[in-house]
Each structure stands twice: as structure tokens, then as C-alpha cells.
């Protein structure tokens, strides 16, 4: 039995759908805070466990008998919350004797000086190591879907420019669909193939200058990139700081290797946004 947490979210839900392509339905279960939000999975025959990262008893009950656990990280980045919640998940998995834990970590989690909320992933990876559970962290990059989508592409065409405090650095973002499929491959593959390894899941590198040029080429409209300083980025200054630091500029072939094909790149998303 493989259990997927966060199944009502975008990443968890996509991972379940990918799993069902290769794993029999009766061998897949999900954990969600609301049964209503995963009613479609229940209707398809997936076993649904209602539980919460704040409720250790519900976690242990859901994880009982699980050969594999795809542990999707919590979304509440309030200081201290994820560390507490993730500790509950790891302890419940250990008490339930889960055979293999695949954790959706984040790029930079292997750095002792991981910035801000990324440090929660550093802590969680440490908890997994200390637990003795066979585990595989997936150090996911940021989602390409957030940077390149119909709204962003449409706004760039309308304004004739993209605008970002990117510092001229490249980004290694990846799509939710690709990251979810890679997670499904690892949890289905089991500990014999993947335990003890950490995968750096990153997509093909792209820059905002390349994004603007691609939008222009695909739309036939003039679009250029305007780079701004962090102090003009407003609410996006935090993200701009991460990009400018080069955190997302390091390449890796791990995602493509797990997918068995090239990861989806920025040009494909631009074309999809214009379709």
C-alpha cells in the first residue's frame, strides 16, 4: 500500500493521478483533511483516510501497513508550524513501521544556511535521518506554473514587457506535473531503488530575457524584459532576492532521469499558454 498525503492539493493530487497509471487502485491510499475534497479519488476506488498533520493519532492510523509514503510538505510557513507538523508525520510513520518515506523537500535544503522557510525542509530531512526510516528527499525547485501561465504571458503581451527583479540569473523551475510524476516514480519504485538517495529536481534553465524573447516569437508581438532592482519589486522582493542569489540557477539532470524524458521547459509553457 502506498499512501499519499496532501492529496487534495495540486502536487499531491497530481502525484496520485500519476501513481494510478502504474499502480493498482486498491494499492493506493490518500490522506486528506476533508473527504469531500478527494471525493473523486474515493469514487475511483482509492482508499481515503481523513487526517491532519496536527493530529498524530489520525496519521498513525492512516500510515498503518503502508509500504510507501509520499509525504507532501505542509503549506503553513508560519514559523514553527511546519517543524511541529512534520515532526508529527515522521514520528507517526516510524511508529507505523512505514517501509519507505518519500518527502517533498526543497531546493537548498541541504545547506545549513538555507534561507527563511526553506530551513523547515532542512529540519525535516534531519528528522527523517534520525528516525531510521528508509527515506528519499525530493528537493523540488519552485513551480514553473507560477512563473509562466496564461495570465503572465497575456500581461506581458499587453504591456510589451516582462518585469522582474531577477538579477539576470537563470531559473531552474519545473512544472507541478513533472515534479508529481517524478514523486510517483520514486515512491512506486520503493526503498531498494531509492532509499538513502536525495534527488535535486530541477527543470531546464531559463532566464527572463529568454522568456520575453519566447513570448515575442510565439505571439508575434514585441515583448522585452525590464530588469528592476529589489527595492522596486514590492511584495515580490523576497522572491527576487532568492532568484538574484542564484539559488535557482544550479542545473540538475535528476528530474529528467526519473521522468525518462526531458523535463518540460519554459518554451513549452509559453506555447501552452497561447494555445
N, C-alpha and C positions, 0 to 999 in steps of 0.2 A: 504494500500500500504506500502510495506517495501522497503526502499532504502538502497543500499549497496555502500559505497564509496570505492575507490581504487580497483575497480572490475577487472582491468587489471593486478593486482599484484597477487602474489602466494596466500596470505592469503585471500584477498578479493574475488578472483576468486573461490577458494575452498569453501568459505562460500556461494557464490551464488549457486554453484552446489549442496551443501548440502541443502540449502533452497528449491530448486526446487524439491527435493524429497518429500516434505510435503506441500509446499505452491503452489497454482495455479500460473502458469506463469504470468498471467495478473495482479497478485498482487505483482509482484517483479519488481523493477526498479534498475538501477545502475547509478553511476556517474563515469565517466572516462574522462581523458584529451583528449583521442583520440577515436573516434568512431570506427576506424579501428581495434584497439586493442581488442575491445569487439564485433567484427562483429559476432562471433559465438553465443553470447548471444542474439544479435538482431535477428539473423536468427531463434533462438529458440522461439522468441516471447517476450523476456524481453525488457521492455522499457528502452531505453538508453538516458541518459542526459549527454551532453558534458559540463564539467565544471572544475574548478580548485580551489584549496584552496586559491589561491591569488586573486580570482575573486568573491567577495561576492554576486554580483547580480546573477551569474550563480548558486551559491549554494542555494540561497533563491528560485530561480525558480525550481530547482531540488527537493527541500525538500517540496514544497507546497503540502498539502494534505497527507503527509506521516504519517502513524500511528506509524511506527517504522523506526529508522535509525541506521544502523550498520556503525559506524564511525571508519574507519580503520586509525590508526595514520599515519601521514606523514613520509616519509623516509629521508628527508633532515635534518641531525642533525647539520647543521651549526648553531652556537649559535644565538638564537633569531628568527630563521626562523620558527621552528615548533610552538613556542609560538604564533607568529603572525598568522600563518595559522590556527592553532587550534582555536584561538580566533574568526577568521572569520567563521569557521564552527559552533561553539557554538552559536554565535550571529545570524547567518542565521537560524539555527534550532529553536531558540527561536522566531524569527520574523515570521517564517513559521508556528509556532504552532505545531511542531512535538510532537507526543504523547509519544514517549519513545526513548531515545538515549542509545545505547549500544556502549561503547567506548573500543577499544583495547588498554588498558593501558599496564603496565609492572610490573613485579615483583619488589618490593621495592618502588613503587610509593607512598605508604602510609607512607614512612619515611621522616621526614623533612630534613634529611641529605642525601637524595638519591644521589648517585654518578653521576657526569657527565651528559650525555644525558638523563639518567633516570629521572632527575629533570623536564624535559619537561612534563612528564606524571603527575608528582605531580601538576604542574601548571594547566594542562588541567583538571584534576579531580576537582581542585578548581574552575575553570571556570564553570564547569558543575553544581557544587553545588550552586554557586552564581546565576546561570541563573534561577533556579527554575524549570528547566526541569526534568521530571521523568527520571532518568538515572541509568545505571548499568555499572560500570567499570569492565573490564575483565583484571586482572593483569597477563598477559601472561608471561611465562618464555621464555627462549631462545629456538630456534628451534632445536630439535634433529637431523633434517635433515642436519644441518650444521656440526654436530659432528660425525655422523655415516651415511656414504653413501658409494657407491661402490668405489669411489676414495680413501677415507680414509681407508677403510678396505683392499683394494688392496695394498695400500702403506705399511700398517702395515705388511701384509703377506710378501711382497717383502723385507722389511727391517728387519723383525723378531722382530719388536718392535713398540710400540706406544710411543710418546714423548709429554709431556705437562708439563707446569708449573702450576700444579693443586693443589699443596699444600696438596695432599692427601684427599681433600674434595670431598664430593658427589655432584652430579648434578641432578637437578630435571627437566631436559629438556623435552619437549613434541613435538610431530610431528605437522607440519603445518596442516595436515588433521584433527587431533583430535582437535586442537585449533579452526579451522574453523568450524567444526561441532558443537562444544560447543557454538560458537558465534551464529550460525544459530538457535540452540535450544533456546537461550535466547531471541533473537530478535523476533522469531516467538511466543514465549511464552507470550510476552507482559509485560506491566508495572505491571499488577495485581499480577503477579507471581515473577517478578524480580526487579522492581524499588526499589531503596534505598539499594540494596544489592551490595556488591563487591565480586567478585569471584577470588580466588587465583588459577589460572590454571597452574598446575604443573603435570609432569608425574612421573612415578616410579623412585625412586632414583637409581643412578648407579655411579660407580667410574671408573677411567681409568684402575685401576688394574683389575676390573671385565670386562671391555671392552676387554683388551688384552687376558684375560683368555677365554672369549667367542669366540673371533676370532680364537684362537688356537683350541678350542674344535670343532668349527663348520667347520673349514678348514682342520684340521688335520696337521697343520703346526705349528712349535714353534713360539709363539709370547709372549713377555713380555712387561712390561711397564717401561719406564725410566723417572723418575721424574726429572725435571730440575728447577733451580732457575729462578726467574723472570728476572734477568739481562742477562740470556742466551736465553730468549724467543723471542727477536727481536720484530717484528711487532705484535706478539701475547701476548706481556707483559701486555697490557691493559686488554685483556680478562682473562689472567691468574690471574691478580690481583683481578678481580671480583670473579673468581671461588675460589681462595685461601681465600678470605674474608668470605666465607660461604654464600654469597648472594643467591646461588643456591642450598643450602644444606637443606633448610627447606621443609618438605613434606606438602602436602595438598590433601584432597580427593575430592575437588570441581570439578575437571575435570572429574574424573570417575563418580561422581554423575550426572553431566549434560549429559554425554555420555550414562549412563545406562549400562556401562561395564567398565572393567579395561582399562586405557589408554595404548596406545602402548608403550612397553618398549624397552630398548636397545637391548636385545637378538633378538627380532623380526626384528629389523632393520638390525642387522648383518646377520641374515639368508636371509632377502630380498636382501641384498647387494651381497650375494654369489650365489643367485639363477640364 
